[in-house]
């Protein structure tokens, strides 16, 4: 799911239409007569029971007498039409009828104001972003100063959906700044929108700044993990690790990919043993699959930490899952590091039998060194001769070959003397 769609879904929950209330308001407007009131009440009653069609039929009968009704009565009738069409999911018709409400003059300011805001919300949800902005501009003429944040946020969403990111950012920043000035916590959705805007504008540091506010004000697993991901993008590995450790302490690390992310953060912060132990434990507790890739990572981390025997044990598990000889070759090298030359030769042979090696040169080099250590100089010479044919290790192999030949010649001379 794209970030744009996700943000639209989050903000769609804002759309709240107030069901028409049949209360008479007489300030500067005509009265709502009892007869009209009764007919509208009947329509509302049917809609409340779930029979919207019957409610619309009653309204149609009322509409036939529209010429004899005053502006307030007609406005209330259009209001009921709009609400019922909205209930049926017909947003286009709902907008048309709500516009009829605000076009009636005179009507109570409260009705005009609430209807204009509903129109702005409906137009936004229907993808009519410029119309939504237009309705908001009319609404602002009736709103008080402390209500303006509502308009700024909806405008920000409309401009965001219109790809006018900087304009959208200006409005959402105004809303957040107003909340800050009042020492109030900005609404969670406002921060989500601000984050999305910075993301669209490739402003990664600003995304991180917003995520820091989200984890502070609305501590959720997704925010902690997203913040860690942003720090990784910014190559701020220490901050990434600190956030992931905090997430782990709060029980937010659950998915396999999250355990892998934590282990990698340890590894990149030069904590390979902790990286290996973290993923190893996660696999043992079935929090993450003991896949070839995960086993390989653990083995490499143990190797980096110079925990060679642990690395051998994990590489053996990985080797059982594959047909190639690369892991056997790694085991051979590790046994060489451990000073176990016989086992190094055993796994070097296994690697050659399996084949499909990524670096045969390194394997022949390790094999030659193990043979050299065992004073099997003639065989060592043969291994180094094979190794020197591989460019990656050719120079090193030639040096070892020269030494192995000298040792072999010396061995031969000693044998003759004996």
KEFI-927089 format. One record per residue (C-alpha): residue number from 1; x, y negated, z negated. Coordinates in Angstrom, 1 decimal, m for minus. Layout:
   k      X      Y      Z
 NUM      X      Y      Z
...
// end
This chain:
   k      X      Y      Z
   1    0.0    0.0    0.0
   2    1.4   m3.4    0.9
   3    2.0   m6.1   m1.7
   4   m0.4   m8.4    0.2
   5   m3.3   m5.8    0.0
   6   m2.5   m5.0   m3.6
   7   m2.7   m8.7   m4.6
   8   m6.0   m9.2   m2.7
   9   m7.4   m6.2   m4.6
  10   m6.3   m7.6   m7.9
  11   m7.9  m11.0   m7.2
  12  m11.1   m9.5   m5.8
  13  m12.2   m8.8   m9.4
  14  m12.6  m12.6   m9.9
  15  m15.8  m12.7   m7.9
  16  m18.5  m13.1  m10.4
  17  m21.9  m14.5   m9.3
  18  m24.2  m15.7  m12.0
  19  m27.7  m14.2  m11.5
  20  m30.2  m17.0  m11.1
  21  m31.8  m18.1  m14.3
  22  m35.3  m19.4  m14.2
  23  m34.9  m22.3  m16.5
  24  m36.5  m25.7  m15.6
  25  m34.1  m28.6  m15.3
  26  m35.7  m31.9  m14.9
  27  m32.8  m34.3  m15.0
  28  m33.0  m36.4  m11.8
  29  m34.6  m33.6  m10.0
  30  m38.2  m32.4   m9.4
  31  m39.7  m29.9  m11.8
  32  m39.9  m26.2  m11.1
  33  m43.7  m25.6  m11.1
  34  m45.2  m22.7  m12.9
  35  m46.7  m21.1   m9.8
  36  m43.3  m21.0   m8.0
  37  m41.6  m19.9  m11.2
  38  m43.9  m16.9  m11.5
  39  m43.3  m15.8   m7.9
  40  m39.5  m16.1   m8.2
  41  m39.7  m14.2  m11.5
  42  m41.5  m11.3   m9.8
  43  m38.8  m11.1   m7.2
  44  m36.1  m11.1   m9.9
  45  m37.9   m8.4  m11.8
  46  m37.9   m6.1   m8.8
  47  m34.2   m6.8   m8.1
  48  m33.4   m6.0  m11.7
  49  m35.2   m2.7  m11.3
  50  m33.0   m1.9   m8.3
  51  m35.6   m2.5   m5.7
  52  m33.9   m5.3   m3.8
  53  m36.0   m4.8   m0.7
  54  m39.2   m5.4   m2.6
  55  m37.7   m8.5   m4.2
  56  m36.8   m9.8   m0.7
  57  m40.3   m9.2    0.5
  58  m41.7  m11.3   m2.3
  59  m39.2  m14.0   m1.5
  60  m40.3  m13.9    2.1
  61  m43.8  m14.7    1.0
  62  m42.6  m17.6   m1.1
  63  m40.5  m18.9    1.9
  64  m43.6  m19.2    4.0
  65  m44.8  m22.0    1.7
  66  m41.4  m23.7    1.7
  67  m42.8  m26.9    3.3
  68  m45.0  m27.4    0.2
  69  m42.1  m26.9   m2.2
  70  m39.8  m29.5   m3.7
  71  m36.0  m29.5   m3.3
  72  m35.3  m27.8   m6.6
  73  m37.8  m25.0   m5.9
  74  m36.4  m24.4   m2.4
  75  m32.8  m24.4   m3.8
  76  m33.8  m21.7   m6.4
  77  m35.5  m19.7   m3.7
  78  m32.3  m19.8   m1.5
  79  m30.3  m18.9   m4.6
  80  m32.3  m15.8   m5.2
  81  m32.0  m14.8   m1.5
  82  m28.2  m15.3   m1.7
  83  m27.9  m13.2   m4.9
  84  m30.0  m10.3   m3.5
  85  m28.0  m10.2   m0.2
  86  m24.8  m10.2   m2.2
  87  m26.2   m7.3   m4.3
  88  m26.7   m5.4   m1.0
  89  m23.1   m6.1    0.1
  90  m24.1   m8.5    2.8
  91  m21.6  m11.3    2.1
  92  m22.2  m13.2    5.3
  93  m25.9  m13.6    4.6
  94  m25.2  m14.4    1.0
  95  m22.9  m17.3    2.0
  96  m25.5  m18.6    4.4
  97  m28.2  m18.7    1.7
  98  m26.0  m20.2   m1.0
  99  m25.1  m23.0    1.5
 100  m28.8  m23.7    1.8
 101  m28.8  m24.2   m2.0
 102  m26.2  m26.9   m2.0
 103  m27.7  m28.6    1.1
 104  m31.0  m29.2   m0.8
 105  m31.2  m32.7   m2.3
 106  m31.7  m33.4   m5.1
 107  m30.8  m30.4   m7.3
 108  m29.2  m30.2  m10.7
 109  m25.5  m30.8  m10.8
 110  m25.0  m27.6  m12.7
 111  m26.7  m25.6  m10.0
 112  m24.7  m27.3   m7.2
 113  m21.4  m26.9   m9.1
 114  m21.9  m23.2   m9.9
 115  m23.1  m22.4   m6.4
 116  m20.1  m24.2   m4.8
 117  m17.7  m22.1   m6.8
 118  m19.6  m18.9   m5.9
 119  m19.3  m19.9   m2.3
 120  m15.6  m20.4   m2.6
 121  m15.2  m17.0   m4.2
 122  m17.5  m15.3   m1.5
 123  m15.7  m17.0    1.4
 124  m12.3  m15.9    0.0
 125  m13.5  m12.3   m0.4
 126  m14.9  m12.4    3.1
 127  m11.6  m13.6    4.6
 128  m12.9  m17.1    5.4
 129  m10.0  m18.8    3.7
 130  m10.4  m22.3    5.1
 131  m14.1  m22.4    4.2
 132  m13.2  m21.3    0.7
 133  m10.8  m24.2    0.4
 134  m13.5  m26.6    1.7
 135  m16.0  m25.4   m0.9
 136  m13.4  m25.8   m3.6
 137  m12.8  m29.4   m2.6
 138  m16.5  m30.1   m3.0
 139  m16.5  m28.3   m6.3
 140  m13.6  m30.4   m7.6
 141  m15.7  m33.6   m7.2
 142  m18.0  m32.2   m9.9
 143  m15.5  m30.5  m12.1
 144  m13.8  m31.8  m15.2
 145  m10.0  m32.0  m15.6
 146   m9.7  m29.0  m17.8
 147  m11.6  m26.9  m15.2
 148   m9.2  m27.7  m12.3
 149   m7.0  m24.6  m12.9
 150   m9.8  m22.4  m11.6
 151   m9.7  m24.3   m8.3
 152   m5.9  m24.3   m8.0
 153   m5.8  m20.6   m8.5
 154   m8.4  m19.8   m5.8
 155   m6.8  m22.3   m3.4
 156   m3.4  m20.6   m4.0
 157   m5.0  m17.2   m3.2
 158   m6.7  m18.7    0.0
 159   m3.4  m20.2    1.2
 160   m1.6  m17.0    0.4
 161   m3.9  m15.0    2.6
 162   m3.4  m17.6    5.3
 163    0.4  m17.1    5.1
 164    0.9  m20.7    3.9
 165    3.1  m19.5    1.1
 166    4.7  m22.7   m0.1
 167    1.4  m24.5   m0.3
 168    0.0  m21.5   m2.2
 169    3.0  m21.6   m4.5
 170    2.4  m25.3   m5.3
 171   m1.1  m24.6   m6.4
 172   m0.4  m21.6   m8.6
 173    2.5  m23.4  m10.2
 174    0.2  m26.2  m11.1
 175   m2.2  m23.8  m12.8
 176    0.7  m22.1  m14.7
 177    2.2  m25.5  m15.7
 178   m1.1  m26.6  m17.0
 179   m1.4  m23.5  m19.2
 180    2.2  m23.9  m20.4
 181    1.4  m27.6  m21.3
 182   m1.6  m26.4  m23.3
 183    0.7  m23.8  m25.0
 184   m1.5  m21.0  m23.5
 185   m0.3  m17.8  m21.9
 186   m0.9  m18.0  m18.1
 187   m3.4  m15.5  m16.8
 188   m1.8  m12.2  m15.8
 189   m3.2  m12.5  m12.3
 190   m1.7  m15.9  m11.8
 191    1.8  m14.5  m12.5
 192    1.1  m11.6  m10.2
 193    0.2  m14.0   m7.4
 194    3.3  m16.2   m8.1
 195    5.4  m13.0   m8.0
 196    3.9  m12.0   m4.6
 197    4.6  m15.5   m3.2
 198    8.2  m15.4   m4.1
 199    8.5  m11.9   m2.7
 200    7.0  m13.0    0.6
 201    9.5  m16.0    0.7
 202   12.4  m13.6   m0.1
 203   13.2  m15.4   m3.3
 204   14.4  m12.5   m5.3
 205   15.8  m14.4   m8.3
 206   12.4  m16.2   m8.7
 207   10.7  m12.8   m8.5
 208   12.9  m11.7  m11.4
 209   12.0  m14.8  m13.4
 210    8.3  m14.1  m13.0
 211    8.7  m10.4  m13.9
 212   10.5  m11.5  m17.1
 213    7.3  m13.5  m18.0
 214    5.1  m10.5  m17.2
 215    7.0   m8.1  m19.4
 216    7.0  m10.6  m22.2
 217    3.4  m11.6  m22.0
 218    1.8   m8.4  m20.6
 219    4.1   m5.5  m21.5
 220    3.2   m2.7  m19.0
 221    5.2    0.2  m17.7
 222    5.0   m1.0  m14.1
 223    6.3   m4.4  m14.9
 224    9.4   m3.1  m16.8
 225   10.2   m0.7  m14.0
 226    9.6   m3.3  m11.3
 227   11.9   m5.8  m13.2
 228   14.6   m3.1  m13.3
 229   14.2   m2.7   m9.5
 230   14.6   m6.4   m8.9
 231   17.7   m6.6  m11.1
 232   19.1   m3.7   m8.9
 233   18.4   m5.8   m5.8
 234   20.2   m8.7   m7.4
 235   23.1   m6.3   m8.2
 236   22.7   m7.2  m11.9
 237   23.3   m3.7  m13.1
 238   23.8   m4.5  m16.8
 239   20.4   m6.2  m16.9
 240   18.9   m3.3  m14.9
 241   20.2   m0.8  m17.4
 242   19.0   m2.9  m20.4
 243   15.5   m3.1  m19.1
 244   15.4    0.6  m18.3
 245   16.6    1.5  m21.7
 246   13.9   m0.7  m23.2
 247   11.3    1.0  m21.0
 248   12.5    4.4  m22.1
 249   12.2    3.4  m25.8
 250    8.6    2.4  m25.2
 251    7.8    5.7  m23.4
 252    7.5    4.1  m20.0
 253    9.9    6.4  m18.2
 254    7.7    9.2  m17.0
 255    8.1   10.0  m13.3
 256   11.0   11.9  m11.8
 257   12.0    8.9   m9.7
 258   12.1    6.8  m12.9
 259   14.4    9.3  m14.7
 260   16.6    9.3  m11.6
 261   16.7    5.5  m11.6
 262   17.7    5.4  m15.3
 263   20.5    8.0  m14.7
 264   21.8    6.1  m11.7
 265   21.8    2.9  m13.8
 266   24.0    4.6  m16.4
 267   26.3    5.9  m13.6
 268   26.7    2.5  m11.9
 269   27.5    0.9  m15.3
 270   30.4    3.3  m15.7
 271   28.6    5.6  m18.1
 272   28.8    8.9  m16.1
 273   28.5   11.2  m19.0
 274   25.3    9.5  m20.2
 275   24.0    9.6  m16.6
 276   24.6   13.3  m16.4
 277   23.1   14.1  m19.8
 278   20.0   11.9  m19.2
 279   19.1   13.7  m15.9
 280   20.2   17.1  m17.3
 281   17.8   16.7  m20.3
 282   15.0   15.5  m18.0
 283   15.4   18.6  m15.9
 284   15.4   20.9  m19.0
 285   12.2   19.3  m20.2
 286   10.6   19.6  m16.8
 287   10.3   15.9  m16.5
 288   12.1   16.0  m13.1
 289   12.6   18.9  m10.7
 290   15.9   20.7  m10.8
 291   16.4   20.1   m7.1
 292   19.6   20.4   m5.2
 293   20.0   16.6   m5.0
 294   19.4   16.2   m8.7
 295   21.8   19.0   m9.6
 296   24.4   17.5   m7.3
 297   24.1   14.1   m9.0
 298   24.5   15.6  m12.5
 299   27.5   17.6  m11.4
 300   29.1   14.6   m9.8
 301   28.5   12.5  m12.9
 302   30.0   15.2  m15.1
 303   33.0   15.3  m12.8
 304   33.4   11.5  m13.0
 305   33.3   11.9  m16.8
 306   36.0   14.5  m16.5
 307   33.7   17.1  m18.0
 308   34.9   19.7  m15.5
 309   33.4   22.8  m17.1
 310   30.0   21.2  m17.4
 311   30.3   20.2  m13.8
 312   31.2   23.7  m12.8
 313   28.1   25.1  m14.5
 314   25.8   22.7  m12.7
 315   27.5   23.1   m9.3
 316   26.9   26.9   m9.6
 317   23.2   26.4  m10.0
 318   23.2   24.1   m7.0
 319   25.2   26.5   m5.0
 320   22.7   29.3   m5.6
 321   20.1   27.1   m3.8
 322   22.0   26.5   m0.6
 323   23.6   28.4    2.2
 324   26.6   26.2    2.9
 325   29.9   26.4    1.0
 326   30.3   22.8   m0.1
 327   29.3   23.3   m3.7
 328   31.6   26.4   m3.9
 329   34.4   24.2   m2.6
 330   33.7   21.7   m5.3
 331   33.8   24.4   m7.9
 332   37.2   25.6   m6.6
 333   38.6   22.1   m7.0
 334   37.2   21.8  m10.5
 335   38.7   25.1  m11.5
 336   42.0   23.8  m10.2
 337   41.6   20.7  m12.4
 338   40.9   23.1  m15.3
 339   44.1   25.0  m14.6
 340   42.3   28.2  m13.7
 341   44.0   29.0  m10.4
 342   42.5   32.5  m10.0
 343   38.9   31.2  m10.2
 344   39.8   28.3   m7.9
 345   40.9   30.9   m5.3
 346   37.8   33.0   m5.8
 347   35.5   30.0   m5.1
 348   37.7   28.7   m2.3
 349   37.2   32.1   m0.7
 350   33.4   32.0   m1.3
 351   33.3   28.5    0.2
 352   35.1   29.8    3.4
 353   32.7   32.8    3.6
 354   29.6   30.6    3.4
 355   31.1   28.0    5.8
 356   29.4   24.9    7.1
 357   31.8   22.7    5.1
 358   31.9   18.9    5.1
 359   35.6   18.8    4.3
 360   37.5   22.0    5.1
 361   40.8   20.2    4.9
 362   40.3   19.4    1.2
 363   39.4   23.0    0.5
 364   42.6   24.3    2.2
 365   44.6   21.8    0.3
 366   43.1   22.9   m3.1
 367   43.6   26.5   m2.1
 368   47.2   25.9   m1.2
 369   47.9   24.1   m4.6
 370   46.3   27.0   m6.5
 371   48.4   29.5   m4.6
 372   51.5   27.4   m5.2
 373   50.8   27.3   m8.9
 374   50.5   31.1   m8.8
 375   53.9   31.3   m7.0
 376   52.3   32.9   m4.0
 377   54.3   30.6   m1.8
 378   53.9   32.4    1.6
 379   50.1   32.2    1.3
 380   50.4   28.6    0.1
 381   52.3   27.7    3.2
 382   49.5   29.2    5.4
 383   46.9   27.2    3.5
 384   48.8   24.0    3.8
 385   49.4   24.6    7.6
 386   45.6   24.9    8.0
 387   45.0   21.7    5.8
 388   47.5   19.6    7.9
 389   45.3   20.1   11.0
 390   42.6   18.0    9.3
 391   43.2   14.3    9.7
 392   41.7   13.2    6.3
 393   44.3   15.3    4.4
 394   47.0   15.7    7.0
 395   49.6   13.4    5.4
 396   49.2   15.0    1.9
 397   49.2   18.5    3.3
 398   52.5   18.0    5.1
 399   54.1   16.9    1.9
 400   52.8   19.9    0.1
 401   53.8   22.2    3.0
 402   57.4   20.9    2.9
 403   57.5   21.7   m0.8
 404   55.8   25.1   m0.4
 405   58.3   26.1    2.3
 406   61.2   25.1    0.1
 407   59.8   27.2   m2.7
 408   59.2   30.1   m0.4
 409   62.7   30.0    1.0
 410   64.1   29.8   m2.6
 411   61.9   32.8   m3.5
 412   63.3   34.7   m0.6
 413   66.9   33.9   m1.5
 414   66.3   35.0   m5.1
 415   64.7   38.2   m3.8
 416   67.8   39.0   m1.6
 417   70.2   38.4   m4.5
 418   68.2   40.8   m6.6
// end
